[in-house]
Amino acid sequence: MTASKPATLTSSADRAKTLVGESDLARVDVHVIRAEEYEEIPELTDAMVARAAPGDGADLARRRGRPRSENRKVLTALRLDPDVLAAFKASGPGWQTRINDVLRREAGTLRASGDPGGGRRRGR
């Protein structure tokens, strides 16, 4: 950050419109760090340096987010009757998991019976 000519801050009304979690970079750019603010920054100790792992940070980007599951789900398109889908959605959050649970139970029943069609045939 430089101590050159500071940018003009927006009005408080404009700042109030800023969404929660959104950065106000103009405000950050305007701030000039004073000497006493450096006191807030802890000094590096030998122990901290010893724990440090050299690298460019690329491995950190790969570890972000949800851990990979051993049983990953498969993205597929499935056509359902509107009333069936509406009933599951009306049951609240987790409706997709509940559909998966129902299908898993049915798949177990089909495997146990040895009939891949479940005895149900649709005529065309």
FENJO-V226431 format. One line per field, one symbol per residue. psi: psi as a letter, one per 40 degrees, with the letter a starting at -180 (. if undefined). A space follows every 50 residues. Layout:
psi=???
This chain:
psi=iifahiihiiidddddehihehigddddddhhhiddddddhiihiddddd eihiieedddddeiahihidgiihhihhhiidddddddddeaiedddddd ddddddddddddeehdefehhhi.
